[in-house]
Amino acid sequence: MAVRVVALDDYQGLVEQYSLAGRPDGAEWVAIREHLAGEELVRALDGAAVIVAMRERTRFDRDLLARLPDLKLLITTGMHNASIDLQAAAEHGVTVSGTSGPRTSNTAELTWALILALVRHLPEEAASVRDGGWQHTVGTDLLGSTLGLAGLGRIGRQMAHIGQAFGMEVIAWSQNLDPAAAAGAGVRAVSKEDLFAAADVVSVHLMLSDRTRGLITERELRGMKPAAYLVNTSRGPIIDSAALLRALNEGWIAGAGLDVYDTEPLPADDPLRRAPRTVLTPHLGYVTARTMSHWYEDAVEDIAAWQRGEPVRLLTPG
């Protein structure tokens, strides 16, 4: 009997591109190209024995899981998904598997694309050339400026290495940052207040948790230099979005580069879409061919292992 597999948020049509139909044997893949929620989501998932969720875009809470009686295997891309209630999944007899990640610096690379676009005003200048105009802005040098990292984990360290290659001083802060470990990476540990006050570019690389939700408030934004930029490729709710809107509209900071938002996809009427001095991208940090191909290949392996009764890469409560 064929196994119905529903892949959510397949914006780029990768299920078809990677020819996943029939893999593993007997799997019937249904790709949902747009983001669904509410009753529309429940209808789309009706009869699915396997669901492949793209990152944390869809919240699988207790109520939703209770409405999916046919669901047996829930796969998330990556090995962590705060949007899945693992305890409720276990209680409903749903196995939850993840996918491993290839060695990559994709998020750091996207972050630097945002930084460079901001400091050299690339969107404005590119539009000017297409409209028949020529240069009209003055860029900011990175050499000799200060990069402030909120978070010095794997991605933060990649950011530091690239910033140093640009000739920037790199400073960092996080709630549990070890100054000696930072120094080992050529980074100076500072206080939260000093990070925002001293940096010419502040880049956020923290996990979203109860401790980091709303971490960057009006106080931090007002503490930044008027010529400084804020970049977030981590999670939207880490920054108070209302305060950020005021900062942009009132000129507290020079601009912001955002790849993540409180609600995704970003609603069409969200005021951030009209905010000045911004470069906005649709959560592209992890979206590279290497990563997406690897995740879907692992998803096929997860299904095959589950069919054998030997599930792999399990995510469990606790």
C-alpha positions in Angstrom: 0.0 0.0 0.0 1.3 3.4 -1.0 2.4 5.8 1.8 1.1 9.3 1.5 3.9 11.8 2.2 3.1 15.5 2.4 6.0 18.0 2.1 5.1 21.4 3.5 6.3 24.8 2.3 8.0 23.5 -0.8 8.3 27.0 -2.1 10.9 26.2 -4.8 9.3 22.9 -6.0 12.2 20.8 -4.8 10.2 17.6 -4.4 9.7 17.6 -8.2 13.2 18.9 -8.9 14.8 16.2 -6.9 12.5 13.5 -8.3 11.4 12.3 -4.9 8.1 10.7 -6.2 8.2 7.0 -5.4 11.2 7.3 -3.1 11.5 5.2 -1.0 9.5 2.4 -2.7 5.8 3.1 -2.4 5.9 6.7 -1.3 3.5 9.0 -2.9 4.7 12.6 -2.4 2.4 15.6 -2.3 4.2 18.9 -2.4 2.5 22.0 -0.9 4.1 25.0 -2.7 2.5 27.7 -0.5 2.3 28.2 3.3 -0.9 26.9 4.8 -2.5 27.4 8.2 -5.7 26.7 10.0 -8.4 24.6 8.4 -6.7 24.7 5.0 -3.7 23.1 6.5 -5.7 20.3 8.2 -7.4 19.5 4.9 -4.1 19.4 3.1 -2.7 16.9 5.6 -5.7 14.7 5.7 -4.7 11.0 5.2 -1.0 11.7 5.4 1.0 9.0 7.1 4.2 11.1 6.8 4.7 14.8 6.9 7.9 16.6 6.0 8.0 20.0 7.7 10.4 22.7 6.5 12.1 24.1 9.5 9.8 25.8 12.0 7.3 27.3 9.5 4.4 25.2 10.7 3.5 24.7 14.4 2.6 21.1 15.3 1.0 21.7 18.6 -1.2 19.3 20.6 -4.4 20.5 18.9 -3.1 20.0 15.4 -1.6 16.6 16.1 -5.0 15.5 17.6 -6.6 16.3 14.2 -4.2 14.2 12.2 -5.2 10.6 13.1 -3.4 9.1 10.1 0.0 10.7 10.9 2.7 8.2 11.9 6.0 9.9 11.0 6.7 13.6 11.3 10.1 14.7 9.8 11.6 18.1 10.4 14.5 19.5 8.4 17.3 19.9 10.9 17.7 18.2 14.3 15.9 20.8 16.3 12.4 22.2 15.9 10.8 24.4 18.6 7.5 24.3 16.7 6.9 20.6 17.3 5.3 19.5 20.6 7.4 16.4 21.1 5.5 15.3 24.1 2.2 15.5 22.3 3.6 13.7 19.3 4.8 10.8 21.6 1.3 10.6 23.2 -0.3 10.4 19.8 2.0 7.7 18.7 3.8 9.9 16.1 7.5 9.2 15.5 9.5 12.4 15.0 12.7 12.3 13.0 15.2 15.0 11.9 17.7 15.4 9.2 21.4 16.0 9.5 23.1 19.1 8.1 26.0 19.3 5.6 29.0 21.3 6.5 28.2 24.8 5.3 28.5 28.5 6.1 25.3 29.4 4.2 23.8 31.6 7.0 27.0 33.5 7.5 27.3 34.0 3.8 23.8 35.4 3.5 24.5 37.7 6.5 27.5 39.2 4.8 25.4 39.7 1.7 23.0 41.7 3.8 25.8 43.7 5.5 27.5 44.5 2.2 24.2 45.5 0.6 23.5 47.9 3.5 26.8 49.6 3.8 27.3 50.0 0.0 23.6 50.8 -0.6 23.4 48.2 -3.3 19.6 48.0 -3.7 19.3 51.7 -4.3 22.3 51.9 -6.7 21.1 48.8 -8.7 17.7 50.3 -9.1 19.3 53.6 -10.2 21.3 51.9 -12.9 18.2 50.1 -14.2 16.3 53.4 -14.2 19.0 55.1 -16.3 20.7 56.9 -13.5 24.1 56.7 -11.9 25.8 56.7 -8.5 24.2 58.9 -5.8 25.1 57.4 -2.4 28.3 57.2 -0.4 29.2 53.8 1.1 30.8 52.9 4.4 34.2 51.2 4.8 34.3 48.0 6.7 38.1 48.2 7.1 38.8 49.6 10.6 35.2 49.5 11.7 33.7 47.3 14.5 31.6 44.2 14.0 29.4 43.4 17.1 28.2 39.8 17.4 25.2 39.0 19.6 26.2 35.3 19.9 29.5 33.6 19.3 28.4 30.0 18.5 29.2 28.2 15.2 27.7 30.9 12.9 29.0 33.7 15.1 32.6 32.3 14.8 32.2 32.1 11.0 31.0 35.7 11.1 34.0 36.7 13.2 36.5 35.1 10.8 35.1 36.9 7.8 34.9 40.2 9.7 38.5 39.9 10.6 39.4 39.2 6.9 37.7 42.6 6.1 40.0 44.2 8.7 37.3 44.8 11.3 37.6 44.7 15.0 35.2 42.0 16.3 33.5 42.2 19.7 30.9 39.9 21.0 28.3 39.4 23.8 26.0 36.6 24.9 24.6 35.7 28.2 27.1 32.9 28.8 30.0 34.0 26.7 33.4 32.9 28.0 35.9 35.8 27.5 38.8 33.3 27.2 37.0 31.4 24.5 36.2 34.6 22.7 39.8 35.7 22.9 40.8 32.4 21.4 38.8 33.3 18.3 40.4 36.8 18.2 37.2 38.3 19.5 36.9 40.7 22.5 34.1 39.9 24.9 32.1 43.0 26.0 28.9 43.8 27.9 25.6 43.9 26.1 25.5 47.7 26.5 29.0 48.1 25.1 28.2 45.8 22.2 25.4 48.0 20.9 27.2 51.3 21.7 30.5 50.4 20.0 29.6 48.4 17.0 29.2 49.8 13.5 27.4 46.7 12.5 25.5 44.5 15.0 24.7 41.0 13.8 22.4 38.6 15.7 23.3 34.9 16.0 21.4 33.6 19.0 19.0 30.7 19.4 15.4 31.8 20.1 14.4 30.9 23.6 12.5 32.3 26.6 15.8 34.1 27.5 16.3 35.7 24.1 12.8 36.5 23.0 12.5 40.3 22.9 16.1 40.6 23.9 16.8 43.6 21.7 14.5 46.4 22.8 14.2 50.1 22.4 17.0 50.6 24.9 19.5 48.6 22.8 18.4 50.3 19.6 18.7 53.8 21.1 22.1 52.8 22.4 23.4 52.2 18.9 25.3 54.8 16.8 23.1 56.7 14.4 25.4 55.5 11.6 25.3 51.8 12.7 23.4 48.9 11.1 21.5 46.0 12.6 21.3 42.6 10.9 19.2 39.6 12.0 19.5 36.2 10.3 18.6 34.3 13.4 15.0 34.6 14.5 12.6 37.5 14.3 11.2 37.6 17.8 14.7 38.2 19.3 14.2 41.9 18.3 11.2 44.0 19.4 9.8 44.6 16.0 7.8 47.7 17.1 10.9 49.3 18.5 12.8 48.4 15.3 10.2 50.1 13.2 10.5 53.2 15.2 14.2 53.1 15.0 14.1 52.9 11.2 11.3 55.5 10.7 12.8 58.0 13.2 16.5 57.5 12.2 17.9 56.1 15.4 20.1 53.7 13.3 21.3 53.8 9.7 19.4 50.7 8.6 18.7 47.1 9.1 19.1 43.9 7.1 16.5 41.2 8.0 16.1 37.7 6.8 13.7 36.6 9.7 10.4 37.9 11.0 7.9 37.5 13.8 5.5 35.9 11.3 6.6 34.0 8.3 5.9 34.4 5.4 5.9 38.1 6.2 2.3 39.4 5.7 1.8 41.6 2.7 0.6 44.5 4.8 3.4 44.3 7.4 4.8 47.8 7.9 8.4 46.3 7.8 7.8 46.0 4.0 7.6 49.7 3.8 10.3 50.6 6.3 13.1 52.9 5.1 16.8 51.9 4.9 16.2 48.2 4.9 17.3 45.2 3.0 14.7 42.4 3.4 15.1 38.8 2.3 12.6 35.9 2.7 14.4 33.7 5.3 17.1 32.6 2.8 19.9 31.9 5.3 19.8 28.1 4.9 18.3 28.0 1.4 21.2 26.6 -0.7 21.2 23.7 -3.2 23.6 21.7 -1.0 21.5 22.1 2.2 18.1 21.5 0.6 19.3 18.4 -1.4 20.9 17.0 1.7 17.8 17.5 3.8 15.4 15.8 1.3 17.8 12.9 0.9 17.8 12.4 4.6 14.0 12.6 4.6 13.9 9.8 2.1 16.2 7.8 4.4 14.0 8.6 7.4 10.9 7.2 5.7 12.7 4.1 4.6 14.1 3.5 8.1 10.6 4.0 9.6 9.1 1.6 7.2 11.6 -1.0 8.3 10.7 -0.4 11.9 14.1 1.1 12.6 13.5 4.9 12.7 16.6 7.1 12.7 17.6 10.6 13.9 14.9 10.5 16.5 13.7 13.7 18.3 12.2 12.8 21.7 10.7 14.8 24.6 12.9 15.8 27.5 
